[in-house]
Structures are given as C-alpha cells and as structure tokens.
C-alpha cells in the first residue's frame, strides 16, 4: 500500500483549531461526517471509545485516531496539521500537532492495519514531519504528507 492510496488532497486540512483532545476528536468527527454517510455523533463516540482503550498519540507530536464504523461504505482518511498543538495523552507526553484520522468500515477485518501501518511508517520520517510543520498552504501540506524523499 502506498501513502497516496490512503491520503488524498481533498481530505487534508491546514491549521485545524482545537483546544483539547476532546475538542480535537469533536472537530475531526464534524469534518469527517460531512464526507461520509455516518452521523457526527457516531464518529465521535467511536473515536472516544477507541481512545478510552489507550491513546493513539504515537509520539513526536503525531496522533493516529482511528475507529471501525458500522455503515461506513469505504475507508476514510483525514490528514491535518493543527494550528496549535494540544495535549493528546501521547506515549511520549508531547502535545500533538499532526493528526491522521482513519475511519474503517466495520466489516474490513484486519485490512485497516495496513492503512495504519502505511501512515505510521510515512510519519516516522523526520523530513516528512518537518515539511508538514512548515507547509504554508493546502498544496504544500498534501505534498508533505505524501513526500517520499530522495
């Protein structure tokens, strides 16, 4: 799986605003609900339930909130850079400013693991992180998320 199979230009957000982890989950659910045929509250509850199992803040200012959703027709990804970092209970204690939301149909089985792994591998790259944090517009942000280096 290639990162361009997971992240699309139309689902990248520059300078998303949130004041807390709960506020961020709410904002992500709100944006996602506009693109998928699943109510915002259902998305928000699924994400909150997943976070209750353990934070999806993977460190280095990055979070990968994800959930399986009944009624979702196909996988949905939303990649965002926050306007200001928020505490996300990350494993390293650092606040989060890069977020990739992954919503997976409940019948997808373990295929969602490939999507998560693809995103996590991409975001481990320090140059990718720097490019995301330095992006000045939507086009630069998308290019940063999918950058493969030289």
Backbone torsions as a table, in degrees:
resi	resn	phi	psi	omega
1	UNK	NA	136.2	179.6
2	UNK	-102.6	150.4	-178.6
3	UNK	-58.4	-31.3	178.1
4	UNK	-71.9	-12.2	172.1
5	UNK	-78.3	-18.8	-173.4
6	UNK	-105.6	-46.4	-176.1
7	UNK	-106.2	130.1	-178.7
8	UNK	-116.1	151.8	-178.5
9	UNK	-59.0	-38.3	-176.3
10	UNK	-74.0	-8.4	178.6
11	UNK	-119.7	39.2	170.5
12	UNK	-117.2	139.0	-177.8
13	UNK	-124.8	131.3	178.3
14	UNK	-101.6	130.0	175.2
15	UNK	62.1	46.2	172.3
16	UNK	-63.4	136.9	-177.3
17	UNK	-103.3	131.2	174.6
18	UNK	-154.4	148.2	-178.8
19	UNK	-104.6	-11.9	-177.9
20	UNK	-158.9	172.6	176.7
21	UNK	-60.3	-45.9	179.3
22	UNK	-61.3	-43.5	178.4
23	UNK	-63.2	-39.6	178.6
24	UNK	-65.0	-45.4	178.3
25	UNK	-60.5	-41.0	177.9
26	UNK	-62.3	-45.1	-179.5
27	UNK	-64.3	-42.2	177.9
28	UNK	-62.7	-43.6	179.1
29	UNK	-62.9	-39.8	-180.0
30	UNK	-62.9	-47.4	179.7
31	UNK	-65.4	-45.1	-178.6
32	UNK	-62.7	-39.6	-177.9
33	UNK	-61.1	-27.9	177.5
34	UNK	-69.7	-21.0	-175.2
35	UNK	-106.0	-18.9	-178.3
36	UNK	-123.0	159.4	-177.7
37	UNK	-88.6	51.1	178.7
38	UNK	-133.2	132.7	-179.1
39	UNK	-61.9	147.0	-180.0
40	UNK	-53.1	-44.3	-177.7
41	UNK	-62.3	-38.0	178.8
42	UNK	-64.9	-43.9	179.0
43	UNK	-64.4	-47.8	-179.2
44	UNK	-59.5	-44.7	179.9
45	UNK	-64.2	-39.9	179.6
46	UNK	-65.7	-41.2	178.2
47	UNK	-67.0	-42.2	178.9
48	UNK	-63.4	-40.2	178.7
49	UNK	-63.3	-40.7	178.6
50	UNK	-66.2	-41.4	179.5
51	UNK	-65.5	-29.9	178.5
52	UNK	-64.7	-24.4	177.3
53	UNK	-76.5	-22.3	-177.7
54	UNK	153.9	145.1	-176.4
55	UNK	-63.1	141.3	173.7
56	UNK	-94.2	14.1	172.0
57	UNK	-76.5	107.3	-170.6
58	UNK	-89.8	-1.0	179.2
59	UNK	106.0	167.1	179.5
60	UNK	60.0	26.9	178.4
61	UNK	81.1	19.5	-174.1
62	UNK	-120.8	138.0	174.0
63	UNK	-129.9	143.5	178.1
64	UNK	-124.7	64.8	178.2
65	UNK	-61.6	139.4	-177.8
66	UNK	-153.8	157.2	178.9
67	UNK	-161.6	150.4	170.6
68	UNK	-89.9	134.7	-176.5
69	UNK	-127.2	128.2	172.1
70	UNK	-69.3	136.1	177.9
71	UNK	90.4	-5.0	178.0
72	UNK	-81.2	125.7	-175.1
73	UNK	-72.8	-39.1	-178.5
74	UNK	-151.1	162.4	179.8
75	UNK	-58.1	146.9	179.0
76	UNK	-133.2	135.2	178.7
77	UNK	-127.6	138.2	175.9
78	UNK	-129.9	118.0	-179.5
79	UNK	-107.4	131.9	-175.5
80	UNK	-143.1	149.8	166.3
81	UNK	-111.6	131.4	-179.1
82	UNK	-80.3	151.9	176.9
83	UNK	-66.2	-39.6	176.7
84	UNK	-141.4	141.9	-179.0
85	UNK	-62.4	150.6	175.9
86	UNK	-128.4	150.1	174.5
87	UNK	-65.5	129.9	-177.4
88	UNK	-128.9	15.3	-176.8
89	UNK	56.6	37.6	-177.4
90	UNK	-66.1	158.4	-176.8
91	UNK	-62.3	-27.3	179.1
92	UNK	-100.4	2.5	178.4
93	UNK	79.0	-3.8	-179.6
94	UNK	-79.6	145.3	176.0
95	UNK	-68.3	158.4	-174.0
96	UNK	-101.8	135.5	172.1
97	UNK	-131.8	-5.8	175.2
98	UNK	-121.1	124.5	-175.9
99	UNK	-133.9	133.9	171.0
100	UNK	-125.2	113.9	178.1
101	UNK	-89.0	130.8	176.7
102	UNK	-123.4	120.7	174.7
103	UNK	-113.5	131.1	-172.6
104	UNK	-125.4	137.1	174.1
105	UNK	-57.8	141.7	-175.7
106	UNK	-63.5	-18.8	179.3
107	UNK	-94.5	11.1	-176.4
108	UNK	-76.2	-13.0	-179.2
109	UNK	63.4	-136.4	-176.8
110	UNK	-90.0	2.7	-179.4
111	UNK	-62.1	-24.7	179.7
112	UNK	-65.5	-23.3	179.4
113	UNK	-62.4	-36.8	177.5
114	UNK	-62.5	-40.6	179.2
115	UNK	-65.5	-45.9	178.3
116	UNK	-60.7	-45.3	-179.1
117	UNK	-63.0	-40.9	179.4
118	UNK	-61.0	-46.9	179.8
119	UNK	-66.0	-46.2	-179.1
120	UNK	-60.0	-42.4	179.2
121	UNK	-62.3	-44.3	-179.7
122	UNK	-62.2	-43.6	-174.9
123	UNK	-79.0	-10.3	174.1
124	UNK	-68.5	-22.5	-177.5
125	UNK	-70.1	120.6	177.9
126	UNK	-59.0	-44.2	177.9
127	UNK	-60.7	-35.3	177.0
128	UNK	-65.1	-46.0	179.3
129	UNK	-58.6	-45.2	-179.8
130	UNK	-62.0	-45.2	-179.8
131	UNK	-62.7	-40.5	177.5
132	UNK	-61.6	-46.1	-177.0
133	UNK	-70.1	-22.2	-179.7
134	UNK	-97.0	-6.5	-176.8
135	UNK	-57.8	134.9	-178.1
136	UNK	-104.5	-11.9	179.4
137	UNK	-152.4	174.3	-176.5
138	UNK	-58.7	-42.4	-178.7
139	UNK	-64.3	-43.6	178.0
140	UNK	-64.9	-37.2	179.6
141	UNK	-63.6	-49.0	178.7
142	UNK	-60.1	-46.0	179.5
143	UNK	-59.0	-37.0	179.2
144	UNK	-66.7	-43.3	-179.8
145	UNK	-62.0	-33.6	-175.4
146	UNK	-102.4	3.2	-176.5
147	UNK	-57.7	134.0	-178.9
148	UNK	-109.4	-4.2	177.5
149	UNK	75.8	-174.2	-179.8
150	UNK	-124.6	NA	NA
